[in-house]
Amino acid sequence: RSKQNPLYSPDGRNIAYTGTEGREDLWSAKNEHLFVCDAKRGNPKNLTKGEDYCMAASTLSDTRDAGFSSNFRWSADGKRLYAAIGWHGEGQIASIEAAGGKIKFLTGGKREYGLGNVSKDGKRFALAVGDVHSLNEIFLGTLEGAKIGAKKLTKFNDELLSEVQLADVEEHWITTPDKTKVHVWVMMPPGASKTGRHPAVLEIHGGPHAQYGVPFFHEFQVLAANGYVVFYSNPRGSKGYGEQHCNAIAGDWGNKDWVDIQAVIQFMKSRPYVDVKRMGIMGGSYGGYMTNWAIGHTNEFAAAITDRCVSNMLSMAGNSDFPMFPDKYWKGAVYDRPESLWEQSPIKHFKNVKTPTLIIHSEGDLRCNVEQAEQVFSALKVMGVPTRFVRYPVSTSHGMSRSGPPDLRIHRLHQILDWWGKYLGKPSRGRKR
């Protein structure tokens, strides 16, 4: 049983923590639950066992670092816990009785609420709140009956946001051939007409056990401002849609997730405002894995960008800071039963790749070592596929696009725009207000 973020109750008699039951490795796709135990005798009780929420569901953004951990606080009287829960791309605050019972959501709407401290009287909350058009700001939450009312306290980004025209986002649910429901968002360029045909980019998130959703995403807004329609989704493997949806790809990448991504591709092609001859695909980490997988299995895209990617499971097993334990998340073992890992390696399927591909990677990446990108670059060069390799210094890490040096993050965005401009065309930019 794993245990994370232990927190004593106000009277010191109980300890709350989150974790999973049974033996799990670092790649676990199972729900993380909230437990309470007696500080002296133990006897833990799973407070969320009857619910299909993961207490560590992370909603991704590039305006803060990625967090893959639970976030909860005790109430002042120790009778309940307040927790931030990611669900369907949102982040809400919920109340959970310490004695057990249903989860009660105290917030709602297309926002992400981050939970900070709770006042001694238990009526006020420090919150970080953001949405698709607003970077996180500090809010004061006040408990008003069964809901939290939130008042904005800071305006750090108001001046900046008043100077730019942000893209609107449409929310869709599509159905795959095997009847799976997949959550999809579409970001239109500001002022773009739906009667015209526009180049489009499909973004695939990392993790894979995380989710896209309502937080502000600077990269998406930059692409939209430069005239690209941006699609992003939460295929199987994503958090925020229940354990079955997330666990469906455990140790089996490039299967059901690829079914879902293909359905998203067909959805893109069905939109009358998308120029199907000018579609691109990109992603980082697992999103880079799926980008590599896509160009090895389809020629639908005019170009691709693979960022901090995974290409070869066999070599990655020997140099990633996330080890692969035999017969846990992944079947077999790299040193004596590598067949399954090799079959799931995108590089194994590169024989017929024709998609021009930009490769972005940091030399200081410990999660996905830079050699993963080197293999992609070498293969594409040998096959004569147009490619460019942008390497960032060893001082940068796996999270460079969201927490790296500002100058290099800006440089990266220009590399992305230059690549799309070359292979998808240079559409008109969105206008300022």
Phi, psi and omega in degrees: 000129177272149180223131181224152172052053179298139183218119179291145173290161183305326180270000177077006184273336183231159176234128173259145176202167176244155180174189178235157177262142184091171182276124179227148176265187187294341183268013188308134177252009182276158178297138171267127186255167178258126181242153170228135177225158174292133185297335181258318188260347182082241181053065183293146177239129179277109184282339186243019184302323182276004182248157182253035177258147173257126183288350181242024179291119184257131174259123191278150174207159175252014176256010173200166179287156179286137177241121181244046184222160179285160181216108183212160180219150173282148168287162183299325181270359178073011183271345181208169175236145175254135184220147172271128184231127176273131183205127177052041176083355179256173174226112185242161177259132182233157176249134181229121180296134180294337178273354181108158181140177183293148173287131179244120181278132183259349178231169178198178179097173184278067181221165168243121177256122173260135186266128173250215183287158176248137181294163181298329179276357175075011185254347183234146184229140169273124184231149167247122188232135177209169176209190187297336180251002186222123171293156183304133172233165179276130178238152171258118178264136179236127180286117181237090184070242182260012182226158174255122172270135186244129178243128182287131181252328183247157180223045185300327188249003185298318181297315179299312184293336178286345184265351185235155176259114183271154181278144173276159183234134174256143181250134181223157168237128178244162180243128181279169178302333178263021171072023175274137176271129181236131181276126184228142173240146178234125178250113180274145174300139179305128178078002183286142178272138177278359177271347179262176178251128185236150172294151185224149179234130174263120177261134179241128186280163178272188180128274359286352188272068176215194178207151166272167179174225192271348178297155178299132179233104186300316182301318179297317181295323177297315179298315180296319180296337179263013170099008181260136171282128184251127175248137173212153190207174177235080179291175177304139190109340180283149169281168173092005181225021180096160185295323181297317179297319182285316187283354185297337182247011183303116181067016185215062180282154179079017181241266182292328175296322179290326173302315181292317180297321177297324177295323177294320178300317178295324176297317177303312183295334181279346181285125184295343182266004180259129173277105188293345178271356180231056177252140177236160178228141180206159177180163180238147180064240174300328174298327173290321174304309184290330172296314177299319180296318183297314183290341175275350184235354179206153174247027182294335190259141178286337179195166181216157173226118179250123190239131180040053196273170167249129178234327186224107182296329183292313180287326180297327180299338182261356183219001178276150175283359171254099183290157177251103180282138183304133173055034172255252178297314180262140177285145177077198180210145187297331187269346177217345177222069188274000190303313183293318179296321180291320179298328180270004179275121180305324184298334179295337186251023186273000188306320186252021180294133177229357187281121174304129190226125172271133180247128178236131180202152177256135180290342178266013181286117179264342179283307177238099185301150184301339178296337176297319177287324180299325179293320178296312182300314181297316181297314182294321178297315181298323182275355178078021178275131179304129182208160175215137184244113177256113182252131176258153192294167183297343178286350178257157189233192182300331183261028186302323186292343181240342182221013180276181179301136183305320182295323180285328176294321177294318177302316179301315180297323177293323177298319179297311181296322179297320181293313178295322178299323181288319188252341178250354184091163181252094179288170179292144180281153174293146183273149171286159177294000000 
